[in-house]
């Protein structure tokens, strides 16, 4: 089981940007990693995922064109660049392992059993 740690959350105004990081204690060379969003009072929803060699990326319809995921396997880190943030993007963001066959645009990403503790994003003026 991987140990994942998210960072980079904070307070940003609508239209602003943040870059989240997911740093993993172990090698991520063989893992598809996803980002998930939990808005207040709601369940976790998949935001993005990226395959082990970055050949495949996928996004939820709500963030496509605004968010970009990338990874640096040497640094064992996966990133989520969030641009043009909206109030509905606020909440806790988690990274987790994802089953590669669920990593498709608009799909429900199926998470594995390794999750980080989350990082809080607040979008408010």
C-alpha positions in Angstrom: 0.0 0.0 0.0 1.3 3.4 -1.0 1.7 6.4 1.4 0.5 9.5 -0.4 0.7 13.1 0.9 -1.2 16.0 -0.8 -0.1 19.6 -0.5 -0.7 22.9 -2.2 -4.2 23.7 -1.1 -5.3 27.1 0.1 -7.5 30.1 -0.3 -7.9 31.5 -3.8 -10.3 34.0 -5.5 -12.6 32.8 -8.3 -10.7 32.8 -11.5 -7.5 32.1 -9.7 -5.2 29.1 -9.8 -3.5 26.6 -7.5 -1.1 23.7 -8.1 -1.6 20.7 -5.9 1.1 18.1 -5.4 0.8 14.4 -4.4 4.1 13.1 -3.1 4.4 9.3 -2.5 6.8 7.6 -0.2 7.3 4.6 -2.6 7.9 4.3 -6.3 4.9 5.2 -8.4 6.4 3.9 -11.7 3.7 1.2 -12.0 0.7 3.2 -10.8 -2.0 5.2 -12.3 -2.7 8.1 -9.9 -5.9 10.1 -9.7 -7.2 13.2 -8.0 -10.6 13.2 -6.3 -12.7 16.1 -5.0 -15.0 16.1 -2.1 -17.2 19.1 -1.8 -18.8 20.0 1.6 -21.6 17.5 2.4 -20.9 15.4 -0.8 -19.1 12.3 -1.7 -15.7 12.0 -3.4 -15.7 12.4 -7.2 -12.9 11.7 -9.6 -11.3 14.8 -11.1 -8.4 13.5 -13.1 -6.1 10.6 -13.6 -2.8 9.9 -15.3 -1.2 6.6 -16.2 2.1 5.4 -15.0 4.0 6.6 -18.1 1.8 9.7 -18.7 0.6 8.2 -21.9 -3.0 8.6 -20.8 -4.7 11.4 -19.0 -8.4 11.7 -18.3 -10.6 14.4 -16.7 -14.1 14.9 -15.3 -16.3 17.0 -17.7 -16.5 19.7 -15.0 -12.8 20.4 -15.0 -11.8 19.6 -18.6 -10.0 22.6 -20.1 -9.3 24.1 -16.7 -7.3 21.4 -14.8 -4.2 19.6 -16.0 -2.5 16.6 -14.3 1.1 15.7 -14.7 3.7 13.6 -13.0 7.4 13.3 -12.2 8.1 9.6 -11.4 11.7 10.4 -10.4 10.3 12.7 -7.7 7.5 10.3 -6.9 5.1 13.2 -7.4 1.8 13.8 -9.3 0.5 17.3 -9.8 -2.8 18.9 -10.5 -2.7 22.4 -12.0 -6.1 24.1 -11.4 -6.8 27.2 -13.4 -9.9 29.5 -13.6 -11.1 28.1 -10.3 -14.8 28.3 -9.5 -16.6 28.3 -6.1 -17.9 24.8 -6.9 -14.3 23.6 -7.0 -13.9 24.2 -3.3 -13.5 21.3 -1.0 -10.9 18.7 -0.1 -8.7 17.2 -2.8 -7.3 13.7 -2.4 -4.9 11.7 -4.5 -5.2 8.0 -4.8 -4.2 5.0 -6.9 -6.7 4.4 -9.8 -7.4 1.3 -11.9 -6.0 2.1 -15.3 -9.0 0.7 -17.2 -11.2 3.3 -15.5 -9.0 6.2 -16.4 -11.2 7.6 -19.3 -12.6 11.1 -19.9 -15.9 11.5 -18.2 -15.8 8.1 -16.6 -16.1 7.2 -12.9 -12.5 6.6 -11.8 -12.2 3.5 -9.7 -9.8 4.1 -6.8 -7.5 1.5 -5.3 -6.9 1.2 -1.6 -4.2 3.9 -1.2 -5.3 7.4 -0.4 -3.7 10.6 1.0 -5.1 12.6 3.8 -6.4 15.4 1.5 -5.7 19.1 1.1 -8.3 21.9 1.5 -9.1 24.2 -1.4 -11.2 27.3 -0.7 -12.5 29.4 -3.6 -13.9 32.7 -2.3 -13.7 36.4 -2.9 
